[in-house]
Amino acid sequence: MKNILIRADSSSIMGTGHVMRDLVLAKLFSSDKVTFASQDLEGNINHKIIESGYKLDLLKSNEIEELSDLIKKESIELIVIDCYAIDAEYEKELKIQNPTLKILSLDDTYEKHHCDILLNHNIYADAKKYKNLVPKSCELRCGEKFTLIRDEFIREKAKKPYKSKENKMRVFLAMGGADTQNLNPKILKALKKFDNIKADVVTTTANKNLKELKKYVKDKTQITLHINTDKMAKLLRKSDFAIITPSVTANEVCFMQKPFMAIKTADNQKYMYKFLKKNGYYVMNKFNAKKLSHYLLNLKPNND
């Protein structure tokens, strides 16, 4: 049994998707002792780690010394790093201070890493692009073969296709756990003109605009708000169309084989955005209500 540490943060402006995928990765180490190390940032979803049964060590900072001390204290043999605030120089120093430590780095944006294993689990990932970005001895795990899919999606996909009993089109809306650009209300306003649409909106308590969103949907029977839901895969299976960001969520929607539109909301989504655009998927560099309406006019509900 190995002692494994997963280093990841989440907050109202970043990282909710990272923590969720790390919880999937953690299950691959079922015979090992897995501990998470995270900062207590505003709007975090650290409760998800605890609810999943893992020990959580709270860090006061992102300083190497604090993390290195924890590695020594817990006799960590492998650290999984899924944190944009940790770069190749940080990783190199971590290995200097802990010579026997193995590092598995998760990456989404083709950054330089000093690690033993590099994991880019996104459907767009190309191992060739990591040439000269990682040590020659680094093991590369890239692309759809390594995509981290939650069990709930695997179970839902195995079920029979959902057939709606009403002549309504169900739209699955997920602008990220934090919805940093506050697009949920804008998109819902664009959907309002369609009488035959019902919307399932997925968000979390990391969303700083949650109060505004709750107020908007309060008296609208065609909209259902799902906060910190564990039924995301079920909602997606029952949907006719999804509106998402070109992020980790795109991996899941593609796995479920649902038609969707992806709206770019952050720079770290550019590679997924480019991949989807190149392969003929509906994408927006920024939200456009008219473009969204055009796509929805050509869709029909799953009641055939």
Sequence and secondary structure as in RCSB ss.txt:
>XXXX:A:sequence
MKNILIRADSSSIMGTGHVMRDLVLAKLFSSDKVTFASQDLEGNINHKIIESGYKLDLLKSNEIEELSDLIKKES
IELIVIDCYAIDAEYEKELKIQNPTLKILSLDDTYEKHHCDILLNHNIYADAKKYKNLVPKSCELRCGEKFTLIR
DEFIREKAKKPYKSKENKMRVFLAMGGADTQNLNPKILKALKKFDNIKADVVTTTANKNLKELKKYVKDKTQITL
HINTDKMAKLLRKSDFAIITPSVTANEVCFMQKPFMAIKTADNQKYMYKFLKKNGYYVMNKFNAKKLSHYLLNLK
PNND
>XXXX:A:secstr
  EEEEEE   SSS HHHHHHHHHHHHTTTTSEEEEEEE  TT  HHHHHHTT EEEEES   HHHHHHHHHHTT
 SEEEEE TT  HHHHHHHHHHSTT EEEEE SS      SEEEE STT  GGGGTTTS TT EEEESGGG    
HHHHHHHTS     SSS EEEEEE  SS TT  HHHHHHHHTT TTEEEEEEE TT TTHHHHHHHHTT TTEEE
EES S HHHHHHT SEEEE SSHHHHHHHHHT  EEEE  SGGGHHHHHHHHHTT EEESS  HHHHHHHHHT  
 S  
